[in-house]
Amino acid sequence: MSETTDAVSRQPNAADPAWGRDLVEAVLTRLAGRPPTDAEVSLWTARLGATEGEGKGAAGFLATLLAELPPPWVPAGALAARDPVAAQKDLVRAYVEASRAAAGIDLPGIDLPVEAMAAFLERTRPVLAATPFGGAGGAHRYDPAQGGASPLADAVVLRAMIHDRPPGRIVSVGAASAVAALLDILDELALPLRPTVIDPSPRRLSALLRPGDEVRLDLIETPLQFAAPAPFAALGEGDLLLADTSHVLAAGSDVHHLLFHVLPVLAPGVRVQIAACRIPFEYTDRQLFELGRPWNEAYAVRALLTGNSHLSVLFSASALAALRPELLRAAYPPLARQPGGALWLVTGGVPAGRSAPVDLSSLAPLAARRPGAGRPSAPRSEAPHRTPAPPPRSPAHPESRSPASPDSRSPGETDKSGPRRATVTLTAGSATLPFTVLRGGSGPVFFSLGVRKSGSTMLHKIIALLARANGVNIVDVPGTFFRSGLTVADWAPLDLSPLMDPGNILTGFRNFPRAIGGTAAYRSGLKVFMHRDPRDAIVSQYFSDAFSHDLPDETAGDGRQRFLRKREEARASDIDAWVLRHAPPLARTLLQFRPVLSDPSALVVPYETYVFEKVALIAAILAHFGWTADAATVEAILAEVDVKPAGEDPTRFVRKATPGDHREKLKAETVAALDGIFAEPLALYGYPR
């Protein structure tokens, strides 16, 4: 029997004061996916006692808990971290009160269209007067008496918005109570719409639906940040996006994704409702000081709106309640007494840059296996809608077709047979080597670039495994020549254009591929480039040359012997002397990659950011290349590359992987000398001296 079941099964007993605390702790742990704080246990134990005293029992307690508990998909760090409000309650309370008194409703950089809002109320006054919610007999799904997350005022304004201008499409994020109200409104107007509902844990919504309602919704059970972008990209002028999030802006949160990857790229004219975002963008004393919620979404929304020409305020009952309450009283008196918390925005022209939301839906299976997360699935309906995997992005330039290789079609000829594999041979020095290339593919050419000893092996392996999962052909020019004992100088001048057809990824580059850097296929191709602090990289190169780097094949002859001599030279040398001798070539390599840093088709990934954040690295690559990967693929990749050494082993390829290692390995005067040698690369790549 689980601890939760055991706690719930015990009967209330005044002689057993621990019963209430045990029940609260067990339920909070199960629902929030984390142990509750002492303050939370005390608060909810008191609430449990109150519901018992009111005769509502444990069921009433659980109903209140489910209505007010922050959703379990709030990032654990955001909830578990010590909240500054809780830590300095008296100081923050004084600041909030003084700020409210001083600033009032004044919002520099944000226009509150009071006259337009007044006109909306006047147009919809008959609709508002006929508000049906809250009637007896269960006539509606939405019932404000149930204490749901959507206040009556928000449902009333939502109904008026739809009456004023019926939308063609609706997407709802969370907002279970709002969805219940939405279905009532669609029934009232006989609108044959099928809203898309993105909800990682739709238990609250399920409790509000009627039999047969599920087939009227495209229900996607996944967190917003892992939902496919298609529903948002389909929204147009007059359509609705309803967002009831965790209200926590943190790395990886739904608020982060909404504000940075969804709202900025919506089409013009989309109406957006953000729940619990009262103007003047401040939370109530109860939210801040009694419940101690770590909410910060309203502050982020205010920052986003300030000076923003793409997003503007459309309607806010809370703003009118402060500025012109007589307008609310004239149109619908209950709004003046309780204006609700929803903020309505409308999008303007789409800014320059990306025109579609970032797609991280391939990581939804990983989110599903984390504690407290919803499970992704196809939307539940009679004809389930599945968003197809995005196709590879089209090249940025129409002239990106690669020159024909000896075995391929003639210039201008279209390959009508579909993708096929062909063999291209390249000759360098005394070696002639075959490469398998995909012909007749679609989309761009891909490139994987990384400075040596800067996580390049990890990067190339991740990208190769992802490419294989996406049907992209892998062409490793540097690795193939290295195994044959040839150096970069041997193959760098070669014309690689016969390898650069759409559907291929050229990988393994640890030096900038100068021979192809000016070609149209390279310029329009999509690239990922990894770099590292060169002082750490040169230390890593010393240990790699001395102990762990792979050797060319035994059949490579002089090439293998040349590398063995490098190994002996490193082992016989003092590390400080060795790094000073080999630092200048590494500095030149870093400077060769300068064009990549300003290349709009390149994703630049610092080693220091991602070495211990492989899932984030995989997500960034997938988003940039337009690829997908299921959970099994990601898990297999992590099993190969997510290596975290327990201790340093100079003989292993992944020796330590810790940023700043050069300060431990080198003398102070050596570090100072490296600072001089690497002065330009350090400044170029943003590493402090």
C-alpha positions as CSV (number, residue, x, y, z in Angstrom):
1,M,0.0,0.0,0.0
2,S,1.4,3.4,-0.9
3,E,1.9,6.2,1.6
4,T,-0.8,8.2,0.0
5,T,-3.3,5.4,0.1
6,D,-2.4,4.6,3.7
7,A,-2.9,8.2,4.7
8,V,-6.2,8.6,3.0
9,S,-7.5,5.3,4.3
10,R,-7.1,6.4,7.9
11,Q,-10.3,7.9,9.3
12,P,-10.3,11.5,10.9
13,N,-9.6,11.2,14.5
14,A,-9.4,14.2,16.9
15,A,-7.2,12.1,19.1
16,D,-4.8,11.6,16.2
17,P,-3.6,15.1,15.3
18,A,-1.0,13.7,12.9
19,W,-3.7,12.4,10.6
20,G,-4.3,15.7,9.0
21,R,-0.7,16.5,8.5
22,D,0.1,13.1,7.1
23,L,-2.8,13.3,4.6
24,V,-1.8,16.8,3.5
25,E,1.8,15.8,3.0
26,A,0.9,12.6,1.1
27,V,-1.6,14.3,-1.2
28,L,0.7,17.3,-1.9
29,T,3.6,15.0,-2.6
30,R,1.6,13.0,-5.1
31,L,0.0,15.9,-6.9
32,A,2.9,18.3,-7.0
33,G,5.6,15.7,-7.6
34,R,7.7,17.1,-4.8
35,P,7.8,17.1,-1.0
36,P,5.8,20.1,0.3
37,T,7.4,22.8,2.5
38,D,6.5,23.1,6.2
39,A,4.6,26.3,5.4
40,E,2.5,24.5,2.8
41,V,1.8,21.6,5.1
42,S,0.7,24.0,7.9
43,L,-1.5,26.0,5.5
44,W,-3.3,23.1,4.0
45,T,-3.7,21.2,7.3
46,A,-5.5,24.3,8.6
47,R,-7.6,24.3,5.4
48,L,-8.4,20.6,5.9
49,G,-9.6,21.4,9.4
50,A,-11.8,24.2,8.1
51,T,-13.5,22.0,5.5
52,E,-14.1,19.3,8.2
53,G,-15.6,22.0,10.4
54,E,-17.9,23.1,7.5
55,G,-19.0,19.6,7.0
56,K,-17.4,19.3,3.6
57,G,-15.0,16.5,4.7
58,A,-11.9,15.3,2.8
59,A,-13.8,15.6,-0.5
60,G,-14.2,19.4,0.0
61,F,-10.6,19.7,1.0
62,L,-9.5,17.9,-2.1
63,A,-11.7,20.0,-4.3
64,T,-10.2,23.2,-2.9
65,L,-6.7,21.8,-3.2
66,L,-7.2,20.9,-6.8
67,A,-8.5,24.3,-7.6
68,E,-5.7,26.2,-6.0
69,L,-2.6,24.0,-6.1
70,P,-0.1,25.1,-8.7
71,P,-0.2,22.6,-11.6
72,P,2.3,19.7,-11.3
73,W,4.1,20.7,-14.5
74,V,5.5,23.8,-13.0
75,P,9.3,23.3,-13.2
76,A,10.4,21.7,-9.9
77,G,13.2,24.2,-9.4
78,A,10.8,27.1,-9.6
79,L,8.7,25.7,-6.8
80,A,11.4,24.2,-4.6
81,A,13.7,27.2,-4.8
82,R,13.5,29.7,-1.9
83,D,11.1,32.4,-3.1
84,P,12.4,35.9,-2.4
85,V,8.8,37.0,-1.4
86,A,8.7,34.3,1.3
87,A,12.2,35.0,2.4
88,Q,11.7,38.7,2.9
89,K,7.9,39.0,3.3
90,D,7.8,42.2,5.3
91,L,10.2,44.0,3.0
92,V,8.5,42.9,-0.2
93,R,5.0,43.7,1.2
94,A,6.2,47.2,2.0
95,Y,7.7,47.6,-1.5
96,V,4.6,46.2,-3.3
97,E,2.2,48.5,-1.3
98,A,4.5,51.6,-1.9
99,S,4.8,50.7,-5.6
100,R,1.1,50.4,-6.0
101,A,0.4,53.7,-4.3
102,A,3.1,55.5,-6.3
103,A,2.5,54.1,-9.8
104,G,-1.1,53.3,-9.7
105,I,-2.3,52.3,-13.1
106,D,0.4,54.3,-14.9
107,L,2.2,51.9,-17.3
108,P,4.9,53.7,-19.4
109,G,5.3,52.2,-22.8
110,I,1.9,50.3,-22.7
111,D,-1.2,51.8,-24.3
112,L,-4.5,51.1,-22.5
113,P,-7.2,51.7,-25.2
114,V,-9.9,52.9,-22.8
115,E,-12.1,54.3,-25.6
116,A,-11.9,51.1,-27.6
117,M,-12.7,49.0,-24.5
118,A,-15.7,51.3,-23.8
119,A,-16.9,50.8,-27.4
120,F,-16.6,47.0,-27.0
121,L,-18.7,47.1,-23.8
122,E,-21.3,49.3,-25.6
123,R,-21.5,46.9,-28.6
124,T,-21.9,43.8,-26.4
125,R,-24.1,45.3,-23.7
126,P,-27.1,43.2,-24.7
127,V,-24.9,40.1,-24.7
128,L,-23.5,40.9,-21.3
129,A,-27.0,41.5,-19.9
130,A,-28.1,38.0,-21.1
131,T,-25.1,36.2,-19.5
132,P,-26.4,32.7,-18.8
133,F,-23.8,31.3,-16.5
134,G,-24.6,30.3,-13.0
135,G,-28.2,29.2,-13.5
136,A,-29.8,26.4,-11.6
137,G,-30.4,22.9,-12.9
138,G,-27.0,22.2,-14.4
139,A,-27.9,23.8,-17.7
140,H,-24.2,24.7,-18.4
141,R,-20.9,22.9,-18.1
142,Y,-19.3,26.1,-16.6
143,D,-20.5,26.8,-13.1
144,P,-18.7,29.6,-11.2
145,A,-20.0,28.2,-7.9
146,Q,-17.6,25.3,-8.3
147,G,-14.6,27.5,-7.6
148,G,-12.8,26.7,-10.9
149,A,-9.7,28.5,-12.2
150,S,-11.7,30.8,-14.5
151,P,-13.6,33.5,-12.5
152,L,-17.1,34.4,-13.7
153,A,-15.9,37.7,-15.0
154,D,-13.4,36.0,-17.4
155,A,-16.1,33.7,-18.7
156,V,-18.5,36.6,-19.2
157,V,-15.9,38.6,-21.3
158,L,-15.0,35.5,-23.3
159,R,-18.6,35.0,-24.2
160,A,-18.8,38.7,-25.3
161,M,-15.6,38.4,-27.4
162,I,-17.0,35.4,-29.3
163,H,-20.4,37.1,-29.8
164,D,-18.7,40.3,-31.0
165,R,-16.6,38.5,-33.5
166,P,-17.0,34.7,-33.9
167,P,-13.5,33.1,-34.4
168,G,-12.6,30.6,-37.1
169,R,-10.2,28.7,-34.8
170,I,-9.6,28.4,-31.1
171,V,-6.6,27.0,-29.2
172,S,-6.7,26.7,-25.4
173,V,-3.7,26.0,-23.2
174,G,-4.7,24.6,-19.8
175,A,-7.8,26.7,-18.9
176,A,-10.1,23.8,-18.0
177,S,-12.9,26.0,-16.7
178,A,-12.5,28.3,-19.7
179,V,-12.9,25.3,-22.0
180,A,-16.1,24.4,-20.2
181,A,-17.4,27.9,-20.7
182,L,-16.2,27.8,-24.3
183,L,-18.3,24.7,-25.1
184,D,-21.4,26.4,-23.6
185,I,-20.8,29.4,-25.8
186,L,-20.3,27.4,-28.9
187,D,-23.6,25.5,-28.2
188,E,-25.4,28.8,-27.6
189,L,-24.2,30.2,-31.0
190,A,-24.3,26.9,-32.8
191,L,-20.8,27.4,-34.0
192,P,-19.3,24.2,-35.5
193,L,-15.8,24.8,-34.2
194,R,-13.5,22.1,-32.8
195,P,-11.1,23.8,-30.3
196,T,-7.6,22.5,-29.8
197,V,-6.9,22.0,-26.1
198,I,-3.3,21.6,-24.9
199,D,-3.3,20.3,-21.4
200,P,-0.7,18.0,-19.8
201,S,-3.0,16.9,-17.0
202,P,-6.6,17.2,-18.1
203,R,-8.2,15.6,-15.1
204,R,-10.0,18.9,-14.2
205,L,-11.3,19.3,-17.7
206,S,-12.5,15.7,-17.8
207,A,-14.6,16.4,-14.7
208,L,-16.4,19.3,-16.4
209,L,-17.1,17.6,-19.8
210,R,-20.3,15.9,-20.7
211,P,-20.6,12.6,-22.5
212,G,-19.7,13.1,-26.1
213,D,-17.7,16.3,-25.5
214,E,-14.3,14.7,-26.1
215,V,-15.0,14.2,-29.8
216,R,-15.6,17.9,-30.0
217,L,-12.1,18.7,-28.9
218,D,-8.6,18.0,-30.3
219,L,-7.1,17.2,-26.9
220,I,-3.3,17.1,-26.8
221,E,-2.0,15.8,-23.5
222,T,1.4,17.3,-23.3
223,P,3.0,20.5,-21.8
224,L,2.7,23.6,-24.0
225,Q,6.5,23.7,-24.5
226,F,6.4,20.3,-26.1
227,A,3.3,20.7,-28.3
228,A,3.7,20.8,-32.0
229,P,3.5,24.3,-33.4
230,A,0.8,23.6,-36.1
231,P,-2.2,24.7,-34.0
232,F,-0.6,28.1,-33.3
233,A,0.6,28.5,-36.9
234,A,-2.9,28.0,-38.1
235,L,-4.4,30.9,-36.1
236,G,-5.3,33.9,-38.1
237,E,-7.1,37.2,-37.8
238,G,-10.0,37.1,-35.3
239,D,-9.0,33.7,-33.9
240,L,-8.6,33.0,-30.2
241,L,-5.7,31.7,-28.1
242,L,-6.7,31.1,-24.4
243,A,-3.6,30.6,-22.1
244,D,-3.9,29.5,-18.5
245,T,-0.4,28.5,-17.6
246,S,1.6,27.7,-14.5
247,H,2.3,31.5,-14.3
248,V,6.0,30.7,-13.6
249,L,8.6,32.0,-16.0
250,A,11.6,29.7,-15.7
251,A,13.9,27.8,-18.0
252,G,11.9,25.2,-19.7
253,S,8.5,26.4,-18.4
254,D,5.3,26.8,-20.3
255,V,5.4,30.6,-19.7
256,H,8.9,30.7,-21.2
257,H,7.6,29.0,-24.4
258,L,4.5,31.0,-24.6
259,L,6.2,34.4,-24.3
260,F,9.3,33.7,-26.3
261,H,8.3,31.1,-28.9
262,V,4.5,31.4,-29.5
263,L,3.2,35.0,-29.0
264,P,6.0,36.8,-31.0
265,V,5.2,34.8,-34.2
266,L,1.4,34.7,-34.2
267,A,-0.3,36.0,-37.3
268,P,-1.7,39.5,-37.1
269,G,-5.1,39.9,-35.5
270,V,-5.1,36.9,-33.2
271,R,-6.9,37.6,-29.9
272,V,-5.0,36.2,-26.8
273,Q,-6.5,35.7,-23.4
274,I,-3.9,35.4,-20.6
275,A,-5.4,34.2,-17.3
276,A,-4.6,35.7,-13.9
277,C,-2.8,38.7,-15.4
278,R,-4.5,41.7,-13.8
279,I,-3.5,45.2,-14.7
280,P,-1.4,46.9,-13.3
281,F,0.5,43.5,-13.6
282,E,0.7,42.8,-9.9
283,Y,-0.6,39.9,-7.8
284,T,-2.9,40.1,-4.9
285,D,-1.8,40.2,-1.3
286,R,-3.3,36.7,-0.8
287,Q,-1.4,35.3,-3.8
288,L,1.9,36.8,-2.7
289,F,1.8,36.7,1.1
290,E,-0.8,34.1,2.2
291,L,-0.4,31.4,-0.4
292,G,3.2,32.3,-1.2
293,R,2.9,31.4,-4.9
294,P,6.0,31.9,-6.9
295,W,4.2,33.5,-9.8
296,N,5.9,36.0,-12.0
297,E,4.2,35.7,-15.4
298,A,2.4,39.1,-15.1
299,Y,5.7,40.8,-14.6
300,A,7.1,39.1,-17.7
301,V,4.0,40.0,-19.7
302,R,4.3,43.6,-18.8
303,A,8.0,43.6,-19.9
304,L,7.0,42.0,-23.2
305,L,4.2,44.5,-23.9
306,T,6.3,47.6,-23.1
307,G,7.2,49.3,-26.4
308,N,6.0,46.3,-28.4
309,S,4.4,47.0,-31.7
310,H,3.4,43.3,-32.3
311,L,1.4,42.9,-29.1
312,S,-1.1,45.3,-27.6
313,V,-3.8,45.4,-25.0
314,L,-7.2,44.6,-26.4
315,F,-9.3,44.5,-23.2
316,S,-8.9,44.4,-19.5
317,A,-11.8,44.6,-17.1
318,S,-9.3,45.0,-14.2
319,A,-7.9,48.1,-15.9
320,L,-11.3,49.6,-16.4
321,A,-12.2,48.8,-12.8
322,A,-9.3,51.1,-11.8
323,L,-9.7,53.7,-14.5
324,R,-13.4,53.9,-15.5
325,P,-15.5,51.7,-13.2
326,E,-18.6,53.5,-14.4
327,L,-18.2,51.9,-17.8
328,L,-18.4,48.4,-16.2
329,R,-21.3,49.3,-14.0
330,A,-23.3,50.6,-17.0
331,A,-22.5,47.6,-19.2
332,Y,-22.7,44.7,-16.6
333,P,-22.5,45.7,-12.9
334,P,-21.0,42.4,-11.7
335,L,-17.8,43.3,-13.7
336,A,-17.3,46.4,-11.6
337,R,-17.5,44.4,-8.4
338,Q,-15.3,41.5,-9.6
339,P,-13.5,42.3,-12.9
340,G,-11.7,39.0,-13.0
341,G,-8.0,38.4,-13.8
342,A,-7.9,37.8,-17.6
343,L,-5.9,40.1,-19.9
344,W,-6.9,40.3,-23.6
345,L,-4.2,41.1,-26.1
346,V,-4.2,41.3,-29.9
347,T,-1.3,40.7,-32.3
348,G,-0.2,43.3,-34.9
349,G,2.3,42.8,-37.7
350,V,4.6,39.9,-37.5
351,P,8.2,41.2,-36.7
352,A,11.1,40.3,-39.0
353,G,12.7,36.9,-38.3
354,R,11.3,33.5,-37.6
355,S,7.6,33.2,-38.8
356,A,6.6,30.0,-37.0
357,P,6.8,28.8,-33.4
358,V,9.8,26.7,-32.3
359,D,8.9,23.0,-32.6
360,L,10.1,20.9,-29.6
361,S,7.4,18.4,-29.9
362,S,9.9,15.6,-30.4
363,L,10.8,15.9,-26.7
364,A,7.2,15.3,-25.5
365,P,7.9,11.6,-24.8
366,L,10.7,12.6,-22.5
367,A,8.5,15.1,-20.7
368,A,5.9,12.3,-20.2
369,R,8.2,10.2,-18.2
370,R,9.2,12.9,-15.7
371,P,7.4,13.0,-12.4
372,G,4.1,14.9,-12.5
373,A,4.1,15.5,-16.2
374,G,1.2,14.8,-18.5
375,R,1.4,12.0,-21.1
376,P,1.5,13.0,-24.7
377,S,-1.0,11.4,-27.0
378,A,-2.9,11.9,-30.2
379,P,-5.8,14.2,-29.6
380,R,-8.8,12.1,-28.4
381,S,-11.5,12.2,-31.1
382,E,-13.3,10.0,-33.5
383,A,-10.8,11.0,-36.1
384,P,-7.7,11.7,-34.1
385,H,-5.6,14.6,-35.5
386,R,-1.9,14.0,-35.6
387,T,0.4,16.8,-36.4
388,P,2.9,15.4,-39.0
389,A,6.6,15.7,-38.4
390,P,7.9,19.0,-40.0
391,P,9.7,18.5,-43.3
392,P,13.3,19.7,-43.6
393,R,13.4,23.4,-44.0
394,S,13.8,24.8,-47.5
395,P,17.1,26.4,-48.4
396,A,17.3,30.1,-47.8
397,H,18.5,30.8,-51.3
398,P,17.0,29.4,-54.5
399,E,20.5,29.1,-56.0
400,S,21.5,26.4,-53.5
401,R,21.4,23.4,-55.8
402,S,24.7,21.7,-55.7
403,P,26.9,21.2,-58.7
404,A,26.3,17.8,-60.4
405,S,28.7,15.1,-59.4
406,P,30.1,12.6,-62.0
407,D,27.4,10.0,-61.3
408,S,24.4,12.4,-61.1
409,R,22.0,14.1,-63.5
410,S,23.2,16.8,-65.8
411,P,22.7,20.4,-64.9
412,G,19.1,21.4,-65.0
413,E,17.8,17.9,-65.2
414,T,15.2,16.9,-62.6
415,D,15.5,13.5,-60.9
416,K,12.0,12.0,-61.1
417,S,12.9,8.7,-59.6
418,G,13.0,9.9,-56.0
419,P,15.9,9.8,-53.5
420,R,18.6,7.3,-54.3
421,R,22.1,6.5,-53.1
422,A,25.2,7.0,-55.2
423,T,28.9,6.6,-54.7
424,V,31.3,9.5,-55.2
425,T,35.1,9.0,-55.1
426,L,37.6,11.6,-53.9
427,T,41.3,11.5,-54.2
428,A,43.8,13.0,-51.8
429,G,47.4,12.2,-51.8
430,S,47.8,8.6,-52.6
431,A,44.3,7.6,-51.4
432,T,41.1,7.4,-53.4
433,L,38.2,6.9,-51.1
434,P,34.4,6.3,-51.8
435,F,31.6,8.3,-50.2
436,T,27.9,7.3,-50.2
437,V,25.7,10.3,-51.1
438,L,22.0,10.8,-51.3
439,R,20.7,12.1,-54.7
440,G,17.2,13.5,-55.3
441,G,16.6,14.5,-51.7
442,S,14.7,17.6,-50.6
443,G,15.4,20.5,-48.2
444,P,18.8,21.9,-47.4
445,V,22.3,20.5,-47.0
446,F,23.3,20.1,-43.3
447,F,26.7,20.7,-41.8
448,S,28.2,19.7,-38.4
449,L,31.1,21.9,-37.4
450,G,33.2,21.9,-34.2
451,V,36.7,23.1,-33.2
452,R,38.9,20.2,-32.2
453,K,38.8,19.2,-28.5
454,S,35.8,21.4,-28.0
455,G,33.1,18.7,-27.7
456,S,33.3,18.1,-31.4
457,T,33.2,14.3,-31.1
458,M,30.2,14.5,-28.9
459,L,28.5,16.9,-31.2
460,H,29.2,14.9,-34.4
461,K,28.0,11.7,-32.8
462,I,24.7,13.3,-31.6
463,I,24.1,14.8,-35.0
464,A,24.9,11.6,-36.8
465,L,22.5,9.6,-34.7
466,L,19.7,12.2,-35.1
467,A,20.4,12.3,-38.9
468,R,20.0,8.6,-39.1
469,A,16.7,8.8,-37.3
470,N,15.5,11.4,-39.8
471,G,16.6,9.7,-43.0
472,V,19.4,12.1,-43.6
473,N,22.5,10.6,-45.2
474,I,25.8,11.1,-43.3
475,V,29.0,12.0,-45.1
476,D,32.1,12.2,-42.8
477,V,34.9,13.5,-45.0
478,P,37.5,14.3,-42.3
479,G,36.9,11.0,-40.4
480,T,37.2,8.9,-43.5
481,F,40.5,10.5,-44.6
482,F,41.8,10.4,-41.0
483,R,41.3,6.6,-40.8
484,S,43.3,6.4,-44.0
485,G,46.2,8.3,-42.4
486,L,45.7,11.6,-44.2
487,T,45.8,15.0,-42.6
488,V,43.6,18.1,-43.0
489,A,46.2,19.6,-45.3
490,D,45.7,16.6,-47.6
491,W,42.0,16.9,-48.1
492,A,41.2,20.6,-47.3
493,P,41.8,21.8,-51.0
494,L,39.4,19.2,-52.4
495,D,36.2,20.2,-54.2
496,L,33.5,18.7,-52.0
497,S,30.5,20.0,-54.0
498,P,29.7,16.5,-55.4
499,L,28.8,15.5,-51.8
500,M,26.6,18.6,-51.1
501,D,23.1,17.5,-52.3
502,P,20.0,18.1,-50.3
503,G,19.3,15.3,-47.9
504,N,23.0,14.9,-46.9
505,I,24.8,16.1,-43.8
506,L,28.5,16.8,-44.0
507,T,30.0,16.1,-40.6
508,G,33.2,15.7,-38.8
509,F,34.7,19.1,-39.6
510,R,37.2,20.4,-36.9
511,N,38.7,23.0,-39.3
512,F,36.7,25.5,-41.2
513,P,35.9,23.9,-44.7
514,R,37.4,26.8,-46.7
515,A,37.1,25.0,-50.1
516,I,33.3,25.0,-49.8
517,G,32.7,28.1,-47.6
518,G,31.8,30.3,-50.6
519,T,29.5,27.9,-52.3
520,A,25.7,28.5,-52.5
521,A,25.0,25.1,-51.0
522,Y,27.1,25.9,-47.9
523,R,25.8,29.4,-47.5
524,S,22.1,28.3,-47.7
525,G,22.8,25.0,-45.7
526,L,21.9,24.7,-42.0
527,K,24.8,24.4,-39.7
528,V,25.5,23.6,-36.1
529,F,28.9,24.8,-34.7
530,M,30.4,24.1,-31.2
531,H,33.3,26.0,-29.7
532,R,35.0,26.0,-26.3
533,D,37.4,28.1,-24.2
534,P,40.6,27.6,-26.2
535,R,42.7,27.3,-23.0
536,D,40.6,24.3,-21.9
537,A,40.7,22.9,-25.4
538,I,44.5,23.0,-25.7
539,V,44.8,21.2,-22.3
540,S,42.4,18.6,-23.6
541,Q,44.4,18.3,-26.8
542,Y,47.5,17.5,-24.8
543,F,45.9,14.6,-22.9
544,S,44.2,13.4,-26.1
545,D,47.4,13.4,-28.1
546,A,49.4,11.8,-25.2
547,F,46.9,9.1,-24.2
548,S,43.4,8.7,-25.7
549,H,42.9,9.9,-29.3
550,D,41.9,7.2,-31.8
551,L,44.7,6.2,-34.1
552,P,44.4,5.8,-37.9
553,D,43.8,2.3,-39.2
554,E,46.8,-0.1,-39.1
555,T,46.7,-0.1,-42.9
556,A,47.3,3.7,-42.9
557,G,51.1,3.2,-43.0
558,D,52.9,6.5,-42.6
559,G,49.8,8.3,-41.3
560,R,49.5,5.9,-38.3
561,Q,53.2,6.2,-37.6
562,R,53.0,10.0,-37.8
563,F,50.3,10.0,-35.2
564,L,52.3,7.6,-32.9
565,R,55.2,10.0,-33.1
566,K,52.9,12.8,-32.0
567,R,51.9,10.7,-29.0
568,E,55.4,10.1,-28.0
569,E,56.2,13.8,-28.3
570,A,53.3,14.7,-26.0
571,R,54.2,12.1,-23.4
572,A,57.8,13.2,-23.4
573,S,56.9,16.9,-23.0
574,D,56.0,19.0,-20.0
575,I,52.3,20.1,-20.4
576,D,53.1,23.8,-20.0
577,A,55.7,23.7,-22.7
578,W,53.5,21.6,-25.0
579,V,50.4,23.8,-24.8
580,L,52.5,26.9,-25.6
581,R,53.9,25.2,-28.7
582,H,50.6,24.0,-30.0
583,A,48.4,27.0,-29.0
584,P,49.1,29.2,-32.1
585,P,47.6,26.6,-34.6
586,L,44.5,26.3,-32.4
587,A,44.1,30.1,-32.3
588,R,44.3,30.2,-36.1
589,T,41.6,27.5,-36.3
590,L,39.3,29.5,-34.1
591,L,39.7,32.6,-36.2
592,Q,39.0,30.6,-39.4
593,F,35.5,29.9,-38.0
594,R,34.8,33.6,-37.6
595,P,32.2,33.7,-40.5
596,V,30.1,31.0,-38.7
597,L,29.5,33.3,-35.7
598,S,27.5,35.8,-37.8
599,D,25.9,33.2,-40.2
600,P,22.1,33.4,-39.9
601,S,21.8,29.7,-40.9
602,A,24.2,28.6,-38.1
603,L,23.3,27.5,-34.6
604,V,26.3,28.3,-32.4
605,V,26.5,26.1,-29.3
606,P,29.1,26.8,-26.6
607,Y,30.6,23.7,-25.1
608,E,30.3,25.1,-21.6
609,T,26.5,25.6,-21.9
610,Y,25.7,22.1,-23.1
611,V,28.4,19.7,-21.9
612,F,26.2,18.6,-19.0
613,E,22.9,19.5,-20.6
614,K,22.7,17.0,-23.4
615,V,18.8,17.0,-23.6
616,A,18.9,20.7,-24.1
617,L,21.5,20.4,-26.8
618,I,19.5,17.7,-28.6
619,A,16.4,19.9,-28.4
620,A,18.3,22.9,-29.9
621,I,19.7,20.8,-32.8
622,L,16.2,19.3,-33.6
623,A,14.6,22.7,-33.6
624,H,17.3,24.3,-35.8
625,F,17.4,21.4,-38.4
626,G,13.6,20.9,-38.3
627,W,14.1,17.2,-37.3
628,T,12.2,15.0,-34.9
629,A,13.3,12.2,-32.5
630,D,11.2,9.9,-30.4
631,A,12.0,9.1,-26.8
632,A,13.8,5.8,-27.6
633,T,16.1,7.6,-30.0
634,V,16.9,10.3,-27.5
635,E,17.5,7.8,-24.7
636,A,19.8,5.8,-27.0
637,I,21.8,9.0,-27.8
638,L,22.1,9.9,-24.1
639,A,23.3,6.4,-23.4
640,E,26.2,6.9,-25.8
641,V,27.2,10.5,-25.1
642,D,25.9,11.6,-21.7
643,V,29.2,10.7,-20.0
644,K,29.9,12.3,-16.6
645,P,33.2,11.1,-15.3
646,A,33.2,10.3,-11.6
647,G,36.8,11.4,-11.4
648,E,39.6,12.4,-13.8
649,D,41.2,9.7,-15.9
650,P,43.9,11.0,-18.2
651,T,43.8,7.9,-20.4
652,R,40.1,8.1,-21.2
653,F,38.7,10.1,-24.1
654,V,36.2,11.8,-21.9
655,R,38.8,12.7,-19.3
656,K,37.1,15.3,-17.1
657,A,34.8,17.6,-19.2
658,T,34.9,20.4,-16.6
659,P,35.0,24.0,-17.8
660,G,38.0,26.0,-16.4
661,D,40.2,22.9,-16.2
662,H,43.2,24.8,-17.6
663,R,43.5,26.8,-14.3
664,E,44.2,23.5,-12.4
665,K,46.6,22.0,-14.9
666,L,48.8,24.9,-15.9
667,K,51.1,27.3,-14.2
668,A,49.9,30.8,-13.7
669,E,52.6,32.2,-16.1
670,T,51.5,29.6,-18.7
671,V,47.8,30.8,-18.4
672,A,49.0,34.4,-18.8
673,A,51.0,33.4,-21.9
674,L,47.9,31.6,-23.4
675,D,45.8,34.7,-22.7
676,G,48.1,36.6,-25.0
677,I,48.2,33.9,-27.7
678,F,44.5,33.5,-27.6
679,A,43.7,37.2,-27.1
680,E,41.8,37.6,-30.3
681,P,39.8,34.3,-30.1
682,L,38.9,34.9,-26.5
683,A,37.5,38.3,-27.4
684,L,35.7,37.0,-30.5
685,Y,34.0,34.1,-28.7
686,G,33.3,36.0,-25.5
687,Y,35.6,34.2,-23.0
688,P,37.0,36.4,-20.2
689,R,40.8,36.6,-19.7
